[in-house]
């Protein structure tokens, strides 16, 4: 497993976090920013994961550009 494979795997993971539907998957489990602000536990592991999910959802446009660049690189070098 090379560095390129590791980066592609990380990109797939970030894509998966970016497309999570908050109403469908996160709200029933209580994994929302609203719940996090009410409990005040932002530094807990659960709070860190919620922050990561929302950061990935916020950065969708740059993520689309990175995906496009990876696809072009695969087409050129494969």
NORCOR-V551910 format. One record per backbone hydrogen bond with DSSP energy under -1.0 kcal/mol. NH is the residue of the N-H (numbers start at 0). CO is the residue of the C=O. E is the energy in kcal/mol with one decimal. If there is no record, write none. Layout:
NH,CO,E + NH,CO,E
This chain:
5,1,-1.9 + 6,2,-2.4 + 7,3,-2.2 + 8,4,-2.2 + 9,5,-2.2 + 10,6,-2.3 + 11,7,-2.2 + 12,8,-2.0 + 13,9,-2.4 + 14,10,-2.3 + 15,11,-2.1 + 16,12,-1.9 + 17,13,-2.1 + 18,14,-1.4 + 24,20,-2.6 + 26,21,-2.5 + 29,26,-1.3 + 30,25,-2.7 + 35,31,-1.9 + 36,32,-2.4 + 37,33,-1.8 + 38,34,-2.0 + 39,35,-2.0 + 47,43,-2.3 + 48,44,-2.2 + 49,45,-2.3 + 50,46,-2.1 + 51,47,-2.1 + 52,48,-2.5 + 53,49,-2.3 + 54,50,-2.1 + 55,51,-2.2 + 56,52,-2.0 + 57,53,-1.9 + 58,54,-1.7 + 62,58,-1.7 + 63,59,-2.2 + 64,60,-1.9 + 65,61,-2.3 + 66,62,-2.4 + 67,63,-2.2 + 68,64,-2.2 + 69,65,-2.4 + 70,66,-2.3 + 71,67,-2.4 + 72,68,-2.4 + 73,69,-2.4 + 74,70,-2.3 + 75,71,-2.3 + 76,72,-2.7 + 77,73,-1.2
